[in-house]
Amino acid sequence: MTDYNLKPGMATNGASLIELKPQLSLEKTKLMFQQAYQTAEAFRANIPQLERLSAAAAAWNIAASRQDELEVARKENVDSLAFAKKVSNFAFAAFPNEIISRLNELQFTNLKLVTLSNEANQFLGKDWNPLELHPVEIRASHHPPGHERHVSRLVFVQDSDGEYKEFAMLETRTGQLPIGTKAQANMVGGETFTANATIQLPGIEPVEITIRELSKFSYAGQTFNSEPVTLEIGTVPVPEQSVKIKISGKTLGELDSDSVKELDKLNYLKNSNSLKLKLTSISETGSLAFVLGESPNVNLLKINKISFYDFSTQVFDDKNYRQVTIEMPPTKTRDAVFLNGEPLGALHFKKDKEVLKELGILNFGKLTQVQATLQSNFSTKLVKVDPSTVESNRTTNF
């Protein structure tokens, strides 16, 4: 089995190489980095041609900080810097051709912003014109440990007074431009996880309810702009979220949300549908253990939570394709909202459920139709950077 596990080099006294760097001369530092690149090239050369794309994906996952890691660090108030120090330089050095081959999917001009509702956002409530260009700058976070935006890159936007003010945080798994980068960009709507529905019944005041979990159901990614719709509301069975991958009737793990979306685009996300995949274990232990599945078309699927299911002790390094099947999630009775016969989202707030029951709308075992207007709430926003305007103040270091 090809060993894709990378271990940091350690000096004889236990200090890491990065800690020894200040003691080196410029010439020795240059030589050290040349040797590092040579090592990366040698690592790539030892991997069979057909396995390099999978290896590149594995190296990227190991080298690049993930949003979930940073969120855990923030919530548990542990040393977040330990996670933030992970950088993807090795992946670029060892697998430049493989990364370039995927550039049609990896675009650094569309950057996802999160934590929009944080009090640090100096543009709270601003209605952005998606056609208008705004001067933006990428800056390192100045917030202390424990803050939602600690250990992150922030987008500052130039206000009408010419001053750059803090707007939002770059999601860790989005495209990352260097700190100090300035550019012109459009602010456009991103993902919507909730929506407000205003229900109008004859003889009563309009009732506003919040519909949550939109990203889990049939209208994920769709935006609603105060448009009139006919909703169906009731306590009825709806599908659960997780999609499982099975081998010979036994559960391997759960499909990553991005992989679910890719299969859904191909209209292949159906119960008992089969796939041909070469499976490769990337992380083999712990709650973050996962497997990469490579299709004959060299598309990659990520399968999570391996350690929770039937193959928790098995290491995969397939040379040939194997048959796996998709298991769609079971249904669960929930207080749900439907649109055109398809699940739109779920009701969470007690006050919403109580008022709907009082009005005779939320009933067990059946759906009741109501007329409403539907407005999406944006949980994320996209910064669409004009590549011709990008300026970087960052000085390259060895």
N, C-alpha and C positions, 0 to 999 in steps of 0.2 A: 504493500500500500504506500502510495506517495504521501510523505509527511508534510502537511501544510501548516503545522503548528510552528509559529515563530516565537522564539524566546529572546528577550532583550539581552544584549551583551553585557556582562558584568566585569568590572575591574577586579583585580586580585584582592583588594581590600573590601569588596562588597559594594563599592560605590558604582553608580551607573556611569556609562560613558559620557552622558550629557553633563554630569556633574564635574567631569574632568576637563571639559572643553575650555574653560577659562584659563587653564594652565598651559594650553598648547599655543605654539606660535602660529601665525597666519599660514605659513607654508605647510606646517604639519596638519593644520586643520583642513586645508585644501586637499592634501594627500588622503586624509582620513575619509573625506567625502567622496573622493574618486574611488577609493577602495570599497566604500559602501555601495556605490552604484555598480561596481564590478560584481560585488556579491549578489546584488539584486538581479543582474543580468544572468549570472551563473545559475541562480535559483530558477529563473524562468527556463533556461536552456535544458535543465534536467527534467522538466515536465513534458510529457508527450504532447504533441501538437493538438490532438483532439481533446486533451484535458485542460488546456490553458485557459479557456473561457471560464470553466467552472472554478479553476484555481484563482483566477482574477476576481471572481465574485466572492470567493472565500476570503481572499486577502483584503478586499475592500471592506467586508463586513467586520473583520478583525481590526483593521486599521482605523476605520472611521467611527467617530462617536455617534451613538444612536440617541434619538430623542428619549426613548424609554429609560435608558441608563441615566441620563441627566435628570429626568423627572424623579427617578427613585432617589438619586443623590440629593436633590433639593428637598424632597418630602421628608427624608430621613435625616437631613441636616448632617450628612457625612461629608468627607473630603471631596467635594465636587470637582476640585482641580484634578484629581486623579483620573476622572473620566474625560475632562476637557483636553488633557494633554494628548489624547489619541489623535493622530493626524494621518492623512491618507498618502503621504509622500512615497511610502514603500510601494503601494499599489501602482502609482503612476510610474515609478522607476522600473518596476519589474514587468509591468504589463501595459506599456503604452499603446501597442497595436490593438489589444483586446478592448481597452477603454475607448479608443477612437472608433472602433467598429460599432460601439453602442451609442455614439453621440447623437444619433437621430432620436434617441429616447432620453438622453441626459442633457437638458438644456439649462445653462446657467443664466439665461435672460429672464426666466420666470421664477421668481423667488417667493416662497410661501412665508407669510407672516402670521405669528400667533401671539397670544396674550394681549389681544386688542382691548380687552376690558380692564386691563391693569391700570391702577391709578397713575403710573408713570407715563401713560400715553397722554401727551399734551394736545392731541387732536381728538379727544373723546367726543363722539357725537357729530363729527364732521361728515358731511355728505360729499364724497369725492366724485368728481366728474371723471369717468373712465377715459374720456378722450383728451383730457388735459395732462400735459407733461409737467412734472415737478422735479426740481433739483433734489437729489437724495445723496446721502453719504453713509457708508458702513463704518460703524465705530464699535470698539470693544465695550462690553458692559462695565459700568462703574458701580453697579449695585452690590451690596454686601451679601455674604453667605446667608441663606435662608430666604432671600428675595426670589420671586418667581423668575426674574430675568437675570439672576446671577449666572456667571460662567456662560456667556452667550454673545452673539453678535447682534447689534441693534441697528435699525434703520432710522436715521434722522432725516427730516424733511425741512427744506427751507420754507419758512413762513413768508407772508406778504411783507413783513418788516425786514426781510433779508437774513434773519437769524435761523440757524439750523436747530430744530427742536425734536425731542425724542418722540418717535411714533410707535414702533412695535419691534418685536424680537423675531429674528430669522429662525424658522423651525430648523432644528439641528440636521435633519435629513434632507433639507432642501439644498439647492445649489449655493455654494459658499463663495462669495467674492472676497478678495483680500480686505482687511481692515484698512481704512483710508481711501477706499474707492469712492469716487464721486461719479454721478451720471444723471441723466434725465430719465424719468420713468413715469409710467401710468399706474394709477391705483385702481385695480379692478376687483370685482367680487370674487371671493374664494369659495371655500366649502361651507355648506350650511348643514348644521346638525340639529337645529330646532327651527320651528316656524310658529307664528302666532295666527290663530284662526279667529276671526270675529264672526260670531253666529248671530243671525238676525231672525227672530221669530215675531210673528204678528202680535202687537199689543204689549211687547216688553222691551226694555232697554237692551241694546246690543251686549252680548256676552263674549269676552275675550278669553281664550284658553291657549295654553302652550303645548305644542306637539313636539316631542323629543325623539331622539334616536333615528332621525331621518336617514342618516348614512347607512343604516343597517338594512333598509328595506327597498322597495321597488323604485322609489323616486330619488335614490341617492344621487347627489350631484345636480339635481334640477333646482332651478331658482324660481320662486314665486314672488310676484310684484303686485300685491294687493289685488289679485285677480279674483273674480267670482267663480266659485266652484261648488259642486255638490259633494259633501262629505258623508261618509257612513261611519257611525260611531257605535261601539258595543264592546262587551266583554266576551271575546271569542278566541278560538285557537289561532295563533300566528306562528310563523317559523322562528326558531331560535337562531342565534347568529353563526355559530361555528360550523364550518364545512370540513369534514374529515376525509383523509386519504387512507384507504384500506389495502392491505396485501393479503390475499387469500382469506378474506373474512375477518382478519385481525386489524386493529387500528394502528396505523403508523404515527399519525399526528394530525394537527390542524393546519389548514392552508392559511398562509399569511394573507392579510387583507388586500395587499396589492396583487397577489396571485389570484385571489378570488375575483377581483375586478377584471383582470386580464382574461380569465376564462369566461366571465360573463359577457365581455365584449364579443367573444367568439360564439356566443350562444351555446356554450358547451357545459355550462354549470347546471347539470341535471343529475338526479339520483341514479346511481349504478352505471353512469358513463365511465368507460375505461380510458386509461392513458398509458402510453409507453414511455417509461422514464428510466434514465440511469440515475441511481441514487448515490449521493456522496455525503458522508457525515462530516459536518464542519465543526460544530461544537458538540461534544459527545456526552457531557455530564451537566447536571444542574438544571435549573428552571429555564435557562436560555438555550438549551440544546436544540439544534435544528438540523435538518437535512435539506440539501439542494437536489432537486430533480431536473434533469436535462432531457428535453424532448428530442426526437429525431430532427426537428427544425432548429435546434440549438436555442430554444426558448427555455428560460429557467423558472422553476416554481420553488418557492420557499415553504417548507413544511415545519411548523413550530411545535413546541410542547412534546417532543419525542420522549422525554423522560417520564411523562405521565401515562404512557400507553404501553402496548404489548411488545414493542421492540426497544425498550429502554436500555437494554444491555448490549444491543447489536450495533456493530460499526459497519457502515455501508461504504463500499468502494467499487461500485459496479463497473464492469467492463462491457457488459451487454445490457440491452434494454429489458426491463421486466414490466409485467402488466400490473397496474394498480387501478383501483376504482374510487369514484367519488361517492361519498355518502352525505346527502343533504341533511341539514339539521331537522330534528323533530319539531313538532309544534308545541306551543305552550299557551294556555289560556291567559290572555292579558286584556287590559283596558286599552283598546286600540282604535286607530283612526284609519279608514280606508278611503282611497280616491280611485274612481273608475274600476272598482272591484279589486284593486291591488293595495297591499298594506303600505301606508304612508309613514306612520310612526306610532308612538305609544304615549299614553297619558301618564304623568308622574305625580303632578301636584294634587294634594288632597282637596284643596279648594275648588279646583277645576272639576274633579270627579263629583264632588258634592253638589255643585250647582247643576251639572249635567243630569244627575239622578233626580234632582228636584224638578227639572224641566221634562223628565220622562225620556231623555235622549240616551243615557247610558244604561243599557239593560243587559242582563246576563243571557248569553246564548243567541242573541240576534243583533242585527245592525239596523240602526235608525238613520234615515237620511235627513240632512239639514243643509240649508243654503248658507254659505259663508264666504268671506273673503280671506285669502291666504297670503301671508307675507313672510318671506324667509328672513331668518336672523343669521348674519354672517359670523361664523366663529373664526374664520381665517380670511386673509386678503392676499391677493397676488400683486407683487411689484413686477411690472413688465418693463425691463430695462431696455432702452434704446442702445444697442451695441456701439453705434457710431459716436456716442457721447461719453463713453466710459473713460475716466481718468483715474490713475492710481498714484497715490502719494507714497506707496509702500516701497521701501528700499530693500532689494533682495540681499539676504545674508547667506553666507556659506553655511 
